[in-house]
Amino acid sequence: MPPHKRSFRALACTASALALAVTAGTASASAAPAPADAKVGKIVTSGWNNWSCKPSAAHPNPVVLLHGTWANQLDTWFLLAPELAAQGYCVYSLDYGKLPYMPGFNGQGPIVKSAGEVSDFVDKVLKSTGTKKVDIVGHSQGGGPLPRYYLEFMNGAAKVDKLIGLAPDNHGATASGLGTLARKVPGVSKVLSLAVPGVEDQIVGSEFLKKLNSKPDTVPGVTYTVISTKYDEIATPYKSQQLSGPNVRNVVVQDLCKLDVSEHIALGLVDRIAFHEVKNALDPTHATPTTCASAVS
């Protein structure tokens, strides 16, 4: 095979492998049942995205949920959102980072643009609820680089009380080494930047991450919780998810329950150990110990 064809095939294979790694679990996530009362492109009932909701004294901050890359709000939050709404929270979510050629698999647009979408959405929530701040709970991109950019560069810190990240790739992702490999193959970064810029933004060494991580991990006035799993295969190494700062709590679910074997996708969609920690972070005054028993509580 001529050298130029071998190089092209290597480029294509590496790009495909990286995309598959970053989207690992998308099939299972997409196959997860959406709420029974959900309609395509719309979320109704259960208090989820209920624009007439008014926060209570017990839960004064509305909660904004942000899905991850190659995901959407229905498939990501079909368990957690109704639970939070049933507990009295005003809960909202959106689909951000849409690309026209991949409907339903969102979070792929440039993160800076997606952060602008989140900024507008938070403003809408604040106006609807009459509140001054929201709490953000996000998975992967939605719990790490996206909201951190919003807080740092878009005045989001004035509008956010708590940021709770589930498997957030705060300092970039290596996708179990595939991201590092991609950086060594000429042209891969350019292909990703053109096809799925939100993915390229999250790979260690991207220009986006250089800008984001040139700043301190946290901003004053916001409380951060990072919930990780040792079995993460996307936001790797998993300890890179952790943040540094006086207003940070880093949690590894296996430190709470050694039996927890959730990986990247499961941690955000179905892990009740992680969900218990989310609820503790949202309402620390009434926090209770998280143990293996939390998985069935």
N, C-alpha and C positions, 0 to 999 in steps of 0.2 A: 504494500500500500504506500502511495506517495507520502512524503513527510507532512505536506500541508493537510492531507486528509486525516492522517493520524492525529495531528494537533487539533483539528476541528472536532474529531470524534472524542478526544480526551476532554476538550472544553465542554462539549454537549453533555457527556456523561457526568462530569463533575457538577455542572450546573443542575442537572436533573437530580443527582444524588443529594445535593444540598437542599434543593426545594423539597424533596421527599422527607429529608430529615427535619426541616423546619416545620413541615406540615404533618409530621408523624402523628397519628391519632386523629387526623381530620376525618377520615372515613368513619371511625368509631364515634367521633363527636357528632358528625352529620347524621349518623344512624340513630343517635340517641333520640328518644321520643320528645317532641315539643309538647308544650302544654296542650291539653285536649281542646281548650277553647281558643287556641291561637289560630290566626288566619295569616296567610302568606303576606309578609311585609308589614304585619300589624300585630301588636300585642294588646290583648284586652283582658278585662276582669282580674280577679285575684289581687286587686290593688296595685298591680305592677304597671307602671306607666299610666297611673291614674292621675290626670292633670287637675282633678278637683281635690286631691289629697292635701290635707293641712297637717303639718307635723305636730305631734303632741309634746307635752312638757317632758314626758319620759324619753322621747326620741326626737329632740329638737332639730337635728340636721337631716335633711333628705339625703338619701344614699344614691349615688350614681355608679352604675356598674359598667365596666369597660372590658369587652372581650379581647381576645388575643389575635394573632396573625392567622389568616386563612380560616377565620371563624365568623360567627354572627351572634347576635344577642339571644336569639331563641334557643339555639343548641347549647350555648354556654351556660345560661342562667336559668334553665328550666326547673332546677331544683332549688337553688339558693334564693332567687328572687321571690317566689311565692312564700317561702319560709319567712323571709325578712318582712314582707308585707303583712303576713299573718301575725307577726309579733308587734305590729303597730308602726313600722317604718314607712315613710313615703319613699318608694323605690322606683328608680328610673334607669333606663338603658337606651343605647342607640347602636346603630350600625355605622361605623366610621371607616375611612380608608377604602372606599369602594373603587374597583376598577371595572370598566364597562364590559370587558371580555371574560370576567370571572364572577358572574352574579352569585350572591350567597356566600362567597368566600372572601370576606372583607379583611380590613386591617393590612392591606398590601400597598396602599398609597404612601407617598412620602410622609414620614412621621410629622414633619413640621406642618404640613397641610392638615393631617389628621388632628394634631393638637389644636389647630384653629377650629375644627369642627367641634371638638370637645369643649373648647372655650365658649362657643356660641350656645352649645347645649346646656352647659352649666348656668349660663346667664338666663336661659329660658326656664330652667328649674327654679332658680332663685326668684325670678319674677313671679312664677306661678305659685310658689309656696310662701312667698313673703319673708323668706329667710335671708340671712347674710352669708352663710357658709354651708357647703355640702361636705359629706364624707365620700371619698372615692374608694371603691373596691374593684381591683382589676386583675385580670389573668394575663401572665406573660407580658407581651408588649403593653397591654392595657393596664398592667400594674406596676410597670417599671419605666422604660425610657419615654413613653408617650406622656403620662401624667407628670413625670419629673421635668420634661421640657416645658410643659404648660405652667408648672409652678415657677420654674426658674426664669423663663424668657417671655411669658405672656401674662404676668401679673396674677397668675393663678393662686399664688400663696395667700392673697388677700381674700380668696373665696373658698378656700379648702381648709377644713379643720384636721381631717385625718386622711392619710393615704395608706391603704392596705393592699399589699401586693401578693398574689398567689403565683409562685414560680416566676417572679419577674426577672427578666434579663437586664438587670440594672446596669451592668458594665459590659454588656454585649454577650453574644452567644457564639460558641464554637461548634454547636451541634455535634457533640462527641468527636470533634476533630475535623469534620467535613468542612466547616467554615474556614479553619486554618489552611486546609488543603486548597480550598477554592482561591484563597489569596495568592497561592503560588502558581496558579494556572493563568497565563495571560488571557485577558479578555473576559473572564468570568464576572468580575465586579461590574464591568460595563454592561454585560448582558443582563445581570440582575437589576442594575440601576434603571435600565430601560423597561424591563418586563415587570419586575416586582420591586419597586424602589423601597417599599417598607421592609422587605426582607434584607436587602443590601444595607439599609441603615442600621440593622441590628447585629450585623456580623462584626466581630471584634476587628478594630482597625478602620472602620468606616469614618468618613468625614463627619457625619452626624454625631457619632459617639465621641469623637475627639472634642467636638464643641461642648457636648453635654457634660462629659466627664472632666472638662477643664475647670468646672465649677465644683464646689463642695457637694457632697452627696445629698445634703438636706438644706432646707431653707428655714429660717426662724419662723415659729408660729404654727408649724405643721407637725403633727405626730405621725410617725411612720411605723408600720408593722410589715415585716417581710416574712412570708411563710414559704418554706422550701422543703423539698424532698431530696434525700440522698440519691434517689433513683432517677433523677431528672436526666433525660438524654438530649434535651434541646438547649436549655439555658445552662450550659456547662462551661467550666466546672461549677457545680451547684453553689459553692461558697462565694462565687463571684456575684451571686444575687444579693448578698448581704450588703447593707449600707452602714456607714460610719457616721456617728453624730450623737449628741446628748439626748435627742428626742427620737431614738430608734429602738425598736425591739426586734431582733432577728430570731426567728423560730424555725427549727427543723422538726418536722412531724415525727421522725423516728426517735427524737429525744423525748417525745410525749407518749409515743406508743411504738415499741420496737416491731410490732407486727404489721405496721402500715407499710405497704409495698407500692403505693401510688407513684406513678411517674408523672411527667410534665402535664399531660392532658388531664389525667384523672384527678390530679390535685385541684385543678380549677373547677371541674365539672361535678364530681361526685364524692369527693373525700370529706367525710363528716368530721374527721379529726381537724382538718383544715377549716371547715365551716364553723366548728365550735370556736376556734381561735379568731375567726373573722368576727363572730358575735361578741367575743370578749373584748376585742379591739374597738368595736363600735360602741360598746357600753361597759367600759372598764370598771365603773362603780359596782356593777353587778356581775363581774366576771367570776367564773367558777373554774376549778382545775380541769384541765383537758387530759383525759386518759384514754386507754383503749375502749373503755365503756362508752365514751362519747360517740363512738362509731354507730352505736345502736340507740342512742338517746334521742 
